[in-house]
Amino acid sequence: MRILFLGDDHPLLTSGHRAAALRRLGHEVTVLNPRAALPRSRIVGGLSTRVGLWPFSPWVNAYLHRKIGDARFELVWVDCGPELGPKFYLWLRRRSRHIVNYNCDDPFGSRDGRKWDLYRSTLQHQDLTIVVRPPNIEEARSAGARRVMRVFMSYDPVAHAALTLTKEEQQEWASEVIFVGSWMPERGPFMVRLLDAGVPLTIRGDHWEKAPEYGRLQSVIRGQAIYGSDYVKAIQCAKVALGLLSEGNRDLHTQRSAEIPYIGGPVFCGERTSEHESMFREGVEALLWSTAAECGTACRGLLEDEERRLTIVAAAKKRIANLELDNDKVLKAIISKVWDSNSADERK
């Protein structure tokens, strides 16, 4: 099938992972990045939250019209697509049989201001709207979505496969308890509490210099965001990996919830939510916690019991495979749903 994929084309990002998965499924995929039409400036990001992306729509439309031309596709896959408005969707309609939008963000929450205004205005033009959070199902319908499918966030079976590492690499990336992720206001105090509880912590991610607690955390921060093989190495060489959620994004699980168990190496130690409890047997395939104190106790216990740690890691890897949360299977299910025009909304 000929697919036009509109999304970030960086091969190390999850959007690029999904485009690669579609190719692995045997499709002919043309990738175009709408953001390539916009200046690479923080101004764009700032304006998107304050006024939305409407002012940039003419630039994006002109760029994509020129790139796509008269080409025809059987399916257009829009990956998030906050830059695309109703007029562009109507133009796409004349060039494709079906239009799908997959959004792993929270376009109905309040964290991102007006960034998703354009996206919400296009819901009625999408043949299938994919969301990853339970509240988004009814929110999408209320905003005009015709058909909604909810999926769990997924790992990539190629990009997140464990690596064969040299002893030097193992030493370079080794850590006891790791968190890979950006700073958010609620995360600084949490990390300080872990340090106060004696947890040997390593943090890798962006914007931690903004934390009011930066002075206390600076010694355990090991650089900015990591991607690709560096991300896999950092996870693989840890003993415990923390799964923190985004309060602003209304998370009950994240992509890390699937990626960490698949990579193997550390025990996934995540926040106790209904979705984490449905994904893992607590104490068998993951350790879950509700407070920083409980998290600290869990981490210290795991570090003191290697046999238990290795048993949990092996069980988690088997469990995540059984859940079929890899990109290839999830995207195959979405493609099947697109062509099943008579099916009811999916609430997986």
C-alpha positions in Angstrom: 0.0 0.0 0.0 1.2 3.5 -0.8 1.3 5.6 2.4 2.1 9.3 2.8 3.5 9.7 6.3 3.3 13.3 7.7 5.4 13.7 10.8 8.8 14.2 12.3 11.3 12.4 10.0 14.1 12.1 12.5 15.0 8.4 12.6 15.8 8.5 16.3 12.4 9.8 17.4 9.3 7.8 17.9 7.6 9.3 14.9 10.5 8.0 12.7 10.2 4.6 14.4 6.5 4.4 13.3 7.4 5.3 9.7 10.1 2.6 9.8 7.5 0.1 11.2 5.1 0.8 8.3 7.9 0.0 5.9 8.7 -3.2 7.8 5.0 -4.2 7.3 5.6 -4.0 3.5 4.2 -0.6 2.7 5.6 2.0 0.3 6.1 5.0 2.6 6.8 8.6 1.6 7.7 10.7 4.6 7.3 14.5 4.8 7.9 16.6 7.9 5.5 19.5 8.1 7.8 21.2 10.6 10.4 21.6 7.8 8.3 24.5 6.6 8.8 26.5 9.8 11.8 28.3 11.1 14.0 26.5 13.6 13.3 28.9 16.4 12.0 28.7 20.0 9.7 31.5 18.9 7.6 29.0 17.0 7.2 26.8 20.1 6.4 29.8 22.3 3.8 31.2 19.9 2.2 27.7 19.5 1.3 27.6 23.2 0.1 31.2 23.3 -1.8 31.7 20.1 -1.7 28.3 18.4 -0.2 27.3 15.0 -2.8 29.1 12.9 -0.4 31.8 11.8 2.0 29.3 10.3 -0.6 27.3 8.4 -0.1 29.0 5.1 3.7 28.2 5.1 3.0 24.6 6.0 0.3 24.2 3.4 2.4 25.8 0.6 5.4 23.6 1.5 3.4 20.3 1.5 1.4 21.2 -1.6 4.7 21.7 -3.4 6.2 18.5 -2.1 3.2 16.3 -2.7 2.0 17.8 -6.0 -0.3 15.5 -7.8 0.8 12.3 -6.1 -1.9 9.8 -5.0 -1.9 7.5 -2.0 -4.1 4.8 -0.5 -3.5 6.1 3.0 -2.3 9.3 4.7 -0.8 8.8 8.2 -0.6 12.0 10.1 1.6 11.6 13.1 0.3 14.2 15.7 0.0 17.0 13.1 -0.5 20.1 15.2 0.6 22.2 12.2 -2.1 20.9 9.8 -5.5 22.6 9.5 -8.9 21.7 8.0 -8.1 23.2 4.5 -5.1 21.0 4.2 -7.1 17.9 5.2 -9.7 18.8 2.5 -6.9 19.1 0.0 -5.5 15.7 1.2 -8.9 14.1 0.7 -8.6 14.5 -3.0 -5.3 12.6 -3.0 -5.9 9.7 -0.6 -8.6 7.1 0.1 -8.1 7.3 3.9 -6.6 9.7 6.4 -5.5 8.5 9.9 -4.2 10.6 12.7 -2.1 9.0 15.4 -1.4 11.2 18.4 0.7 10.0 21.4 0.4 13.4 23.1 -2.6 14.8 25.0 -4.2 17.2 22.6 -7.2 17.8 24.9 -5.3 18.6 28.0 -4.3 22.1 29.3 -0.5 21.6 29.5 0.3 22.9 26.0 -1.9 25.9 25.8 -3.3 26.5 22.3 -0.8 24.2 20.5 -3.5 21.7 19.5 -6.2 24.2 18.3 -5.6 23.3 14.6 -5.5 19.6 15.4 -8.9 19.7 17.2 -10.4 21.5 14.2 -9.5 18.7 11.9 -11.0 15.8 13.8 -14.1 15.6 11.6 -11.9 15.2 8.5 -10.0 12.1 9.9 -11.3 8.7 9.0 -9.7 7.2 12.1 -8.4 9.1 15.2 -5.9 7.2 17.3 -5.4 8.3 20.9 -3.4 6.8 23.8 -5.3 8.0 26.9 -8.7 6.9 28.2 -10.2 10.4 28.6 -9.2 11.3 25.0 -11.8 8.8 23.6 -14.8 10.8 24.6 -13.0 14.1 24.2 -12.2 13.3 20.6 -15.8 12.3 19.9 -17.1 15.5 21.5 -14.8 17.5 19.3 -16.1 15.9 16.1 -14.0 12.7 15.6 -15.9 10.2 13.4 -14.1 7.0 14.6 -11.8 6.7 17.6 -9.4 3.9 18.4 -7.4 3.9 21.6 -4.1 2.0 21.8 -1.3 1.7 24.4 2.0 3.4 23.7 4.5 1.0 22.2 8.1 0.2 21.9 10.0 -0.4 18.7 11.3 -3.9 18.2 14.3 -2.7 16.2 15.2 0.6 17.7 14.9 -0.7 21.3 16.5 -4.1 20.8 19.2 -4.8 23.4 22.7 -4.3 22.2 25.9 -6.4 22.5 28.2 -4.1 24.5 31.9 -4.2 25.2 33.2 -4.1 28.8 34.2 -0.5 28.2 30.7 0.5 27.1 29.1 -1.3 30.1 31.4 0.6 32.4 30.7 3.9 30.7 26.9 3.6 30.9 26.6 1.7 34.1 24.2 3.1 36.8 22.3 1.9 39.8 18.9 3.7 39.5 18.3 5.7 36.4 15.7 8.1 35.2 15.7 9.2 31.5 13.4 12.1 30.9 12.9 15.8 30.9 12.5 18.0 34.0 9.0 18.9 35.1 8.0 20.9 38.1 6.8 17.8 40.1 9.9 15.8 39.3 12.6 17.9 41.1 11.2 17.5 44.6 10.6 13.8 43.9 14.3 13.2 43.0 15.5 15.1 46.0 13.5 12.9 48.2 15.1 9.8 46.6 18.5 11.2 47.2 17.6 12.0 50.8 16.5 8.3 51.1 20.0 7.2 49.9 19.0 6.1 46.4 22.1 6.1 44.1 20.4 8.1 41.3 21.4 9.0 37.7 19.4 11.5 35.7 19.7 12.0 31.9 17.4 14.5 30.2 16.7 18.0 29.2 15.9 21.2 31.1 17.0 20.0 34.6 18.9 23.2 35.0 15.5 24.9 35.3 14.7 22.9 38.5 14.7 25.0 41.7 16.4 21.9 43.2 19.2 21.9 40.6 21.9 22.6 43.1 21.0 19.5 45.0 20.6 17.4 41.8 23.5 18.7 39.8 25.9 15.9 40.8 23.6 13.1 39.6 22.7 14.7 36.2 24.6 13.1 33.4 23.7 15.3 30.5 20.8 16.1 28.2 18.3 13.9 26.4 19.7 10.7 24.8 18.3 8.9 21.8 19.0 5.8 19.6 21.7 3.4 20.8 22.8 5.8 23.6 19.3 5.5 25.1 19.3 1.8 24.8 22.8 1.6 26.4 21.7 3.8 29.3 18.7 1.6 30.1 20.4 -1.7 29.4 23.3 -0.9 31.8 21.1 0.2 34.7 19.9 -2.0 37.5 16.6 -0.1 38.2 14.8 2.3 35.8 12.2 4.7 37.0 8.9 5.2 35.2 7.7 8.7 36.1 4.5 10.1 34.5 3.6 13.6 33.3 0.9 15.2 35.5 0.2 17.7 32.8 -0.3 15.0 30.2 -2.6 12.9 32.4 -0.4 9.9 31.9 -1.3 6.5 33.3 1.6 4.9 31.4 4.2 6.1 29.0 6.3 4.7 26.2 9.0 4.0 28.8 6.6 1.6 30.4 6.9 -0.6 27.3 10.5 0.3 26.2 12.3 -0.5 29.5 11.0 -4.0 29.9 11.6 -4.8 26.3 15.2 -3.6 26.4 15.9 -5.6 29.5 18.6 -4.9 32.0 16.9 -2.9 34.8 13.7 -3.6 36.7 10.9 -1.2 35.7 10.0 0.7 38.8 7.0 2.9 37.9 4.1 4.9 39.4 1.2 2.8 40.6 -1.7 3.5 38.2 -4.6 1.4 36.9 -2.8 1.0 33.6 0.6 0.0 35.1 -1.3 -2.5 37.3 -3.0 -3.9 34.2 0.3 -4.2 32.3 2.4 -5.8 35.0 1.9 -8.1 38.0 3.2 -6.0 40.9 6.3 -7.5 42.5 6.6 -10.1 39.8 7.1 -8.2 36.5 7.6 -4.7 37.9 7.7 -2.8 41.1 5.1 0.0 41.5 5.0 2.8 44.0 2.7 5.7 45.1 5.1 7.9 47.0 8.8 8.9 46.9 9.3 7.0 50.1 7.8 3.8 48.7 9.9 4.2 45.5 13.1 4.7 47.6 12.4 1.6 49.6 11.7 -0.5 46.4 14.9 0.7 44.8 17.1 0.0 47.7 15.6 -3.5 48.1 16.2 -4.3 44.5 19.8 -3.2 44.6 20.4 -5.5 47.6 18.8 -8.6 45.9 20.4 -9.3 42.5 18.6 -12.7 42.1 15.2 -11.1 42.6 16.1 -8.3 40.3 17.1 -10.6 37.4 14.0 -12.7 37.9 11.7 -9.7 37.6 13.5 -8.4 34.5 13.1 -11.8 32.7 9.4 -11.9 33.7 8.8 -8.4 32.5 10.4 -9.0 29.1 8.2 -12.0 28.6 5.1 -10.1 29.7 5.7 -7.1 27.4 6.1 -9.5 24.5 2.7 -11.2 25.4 1.0 -7.8 25.5 2.0 -7.2 21.8 2.9 -3.6 22.4 5.6 -3.4 19.7 5.2 -0.9 16.9 4.8 -3.5 14.2 1.8 -5.2 15.8 0.1 -2.0 17.0 0.4 -0.3 13.6 -0.8 -3.4 11.8 -3.9 -3.4 14.0 -4.5 0.3 13.2 -4.2 -0.3 9.4 -6.6 -3.2 9.7 -9.1 -0.9 11.6 -8.8 1.7 8.8 -10.1 -0.7 6.2 -12.8 -2.1 8.5 -15.3 0.7 7.9 -18.2 -1.1 9.6 -16.5 -1.7 12.9 -17.4 0.1 16.1 -15.0 2.4 18.0 -12.1 0.4 19.5 -11.5 0.9 23.3 -8.5 -1.3 23.9 
